[in-house]
Amino acid sequence: MAEPATRDELRPEEAEAVEGWSPPTAQQRRAILRRSQSVAMVGASSNPARASNFVATYLLSSSTDYDVYFVNPRETEIYGRPVYESLADLPTAPDIVDVFRRSEDLPEAADAAIAAGARTFWAQLGLWSPEAVRRCTAAGVEVVMNRCLKIEHARFGGGLNLAGFNTGVITSRRHSRI
């Protein structure tokens, strides 16, 4: 079995390496975000310097309508919300499991997402695991790798400018929902 890719080694063409799977297109990712109602963030952190905390802030903001669940055995509360020790402890099956763990942890996180009944396994920027892809696709779970859920949501909702990205688009039109 090959070593997991590191952030510096990850290339988009590696996503093609898993037989029978190709990364979802922009329209497919948009459809995932539109139909989803809940997101479980595995590896969520109360540390404001962590990417997961930044994404949590966005997901809890008025920009999204998701039910957000935090999963991290080392945390008890983030932004006044309970943190669950594992996906198995969630009160409901999440639509999306958004993972903020190392690439080598993704197969185990994929197994937990499958067992929890998730519809989509989403690995954040810089994360790639062919084994996690194989496990999820074999179980009928959609897979998004090396994409930030927050950036994708803001991109499709017209809110990248609110996240500090220069989109080059000047408009006063607000989009209510992706």
C-alpha positions in Angstrom: 0.0 0.0 0.0 1.4 3.4 -1.0 2.2 6.0 1.6 -0.5 8.7 2.0 0.2 11.9 0.1 1.3 15.0 2.0 0.0 18.4 1.3 3.0 19.3 -0.9 2.8 16.0 -2.9 -0.9 16.3 -3.7 -1.7 16.8 -7.4 -5.2 16.9 -9.0 -4.3 14.1 -11.4 -3.8 11.8 -8.4 -7.5 11.9 -7.9 -7.9 10.0 -11.2 -5.8 7.1 -9.8 -8.8 5.4 -8.2 -10.5 3.1 -10.6 -14.2 3.8 -11.0 -14.0 7.2 -9.3 -13.4 10.7 -10.6 -13.6 13.9 -8.6 -17.1 15.4 -8.7 -17.5 18.3 -11.1 -18.3 21.8 -9.9 -22.0 21.2 -10.7 -21.9 17.9 -8.8 -20.3 19.6 -5.8 -23.0 22.3 -5.9 -25.7 19.7 -6.0 -24.2 18.0 -2.9 -24.2 21.3 -1.0 -27.7 22.1 -2.1 -29.4 18.9 -1.1 -27.5 18.6 2.2 -29.0 19.7 5.4 -26.4 18.7 8.0 -22.6 18.7 8.3 -20.5 16.8 10.8 -17.0 18.3 11.2 -14.5 15.6 12.2 -11.5 17.2 13.8 -13.3 20.5 14.7 -11.2 22.7 17.0 -12.0 25.5 19.4 -8.5 27.0 18.5 -9.2 30.1 16.3 -5.9 29.5 14.5 -7.1 26.2 13.0 -8.8 26.0 9.6 -11.6 23.9 11.1 -12.5 26.7 13.4 -12.7 29.2 10.5 -14.9 26.8 8.6 -17.1 26.2 11.7 -17.6 30.0 12.1 -18.7 30.2 8.5 -21.0 27.2 8.7 -22.7 28.6 11.8 -23.1 32.0 10.3 -26.1 33.3 8.5 -24.5 32.3 5.2 -25.6 28.7 5.6 -28.7 26.8 6.8 -26.8 23.6 7.8 -27.3 21.8 11.1 -23.6 21.6 12.2 -22.2 18.9 14.4 -18.7 19.0 15.8 -16.7 15.8 16.3 -13.5 15.7 18.3 -12.7 13.5 21.4 -10.5 16.2 22.8 -13.1 19.0 22.8 -16.3 19.4 24.8 -17.8 22.6 23.4 -17.2 24.8 20.4 -19.1 28.1 20.1 -21.6 27.0 22.7 -22.4 23.8 20.9 -21.6 20.3 22.2 -18.8 18.3 20.6 -19.3 14.6 20.1 -16.5 12.1 20.7 -17.2 10.2 17.4 -19.6 10.1 14.5 -21.4 7.2 16.1 -22.4 9.5 19.0 -24.2 12.0 16.7 -28.0 12.3 17.3 -28.6 11.8 13.5 -26.9 10.7 10.4 -25.1 13.6 8.8 -25.5 14.4 5.1 -21.8 15.5 4.8 -18.9 14.4 6.9 -16.3 17.1 6.5 -12.9 15.8 7.7 -10.0 17.9 9.2 -7.6 15.1 9.9 -4.3 14.0 8.4 -4.4 12.0 5.1 -3.3 8.8 6.9 -6.4 9.1 9.1 -8.9 9.3 6.2 -9.6 5.6 5.7 -10.6 5.3 9.4 -12.7 8.4 9.1 -14.3 7.0 5.9 -15.3 3.9 7.8 -16.8 5.9 10.6 -18.7 8.1 8.0 -20.0 5.0 6.3 -21.1 3.5 9.6 -22.8 6.7 10.6 -24.9 6.7 7.4 -23.3 9.8 5.8 -24.2 10.5 2.2 -21.0 12.4 1.4 -17.4 12.1 2.6 -15.6 15.4 2.2 -11.9 15.8 2.8 -10.5 19.3 3.2 -7.8 21.0 1.1 -4.6 19.1 0.9 -6.1 15.8 1.9 -6.1 12.7 -0.3 -6.5 9.0 0.3 -7.1 6.5 -2.4 -8.1 3.9 0.3 -10.8 6.3 1.7 -12.1 6.8 -1.8 -12.3 3.1 -2.4 -14.1 2.4 0.9 -16.6 5.1 0.4 -17.4 4.4 -3.2 -17.8 0.7 -2.4 -20.4 1.7 0.2 -22.2 4.1 -2.1 -21.0 7.2 -0.3 -20.1 10.2 -2.5 -16.5 11.5 -2.1 -15.0 15.0 -2.4 -11.3 15.2 -1.8 -8.9 18.2 -1.6 -11.7 20.8 -1.5 -12.7 23.2 1.2 -16.4 23.0 2.0 -16.5 26.7 3.0 -14.8 27.9 -0.1 -17.1 25.8 -2.3 -20.2 27.0 -0.5 -19.2 30.6 -0.8 -18.2 30.1 -4.4 -21.6 28.8 -5.4 -23.5 31.2 -3.2 -21.7 34.3 -4.5 -20.0 35.0 -1.2 -16.3 34.5 -1.8 -15.9 38.2 -1.4 -17.2 37.9 2.1 -14.4 35.4 2.8 -11.7 37.7 1.6 -11.4 36.4 -1.9 -11.2 38.9 -4.8 -13.7 37.5 -7.3 -13.3 40.3 -9.8 -17.1 40.6 -9.9 -18.7 43.9 -8.9 -22.4 43.5 -7.9 -24.9 44.5 -5.3 -27.0 41.4 -5.9 -27.1 39.0 -3.0 -27.7 35.3 -3.4 -30.0 33.8 -0.8 -29.1 30.2 -1.2 -26.7 28.2 -3.3 
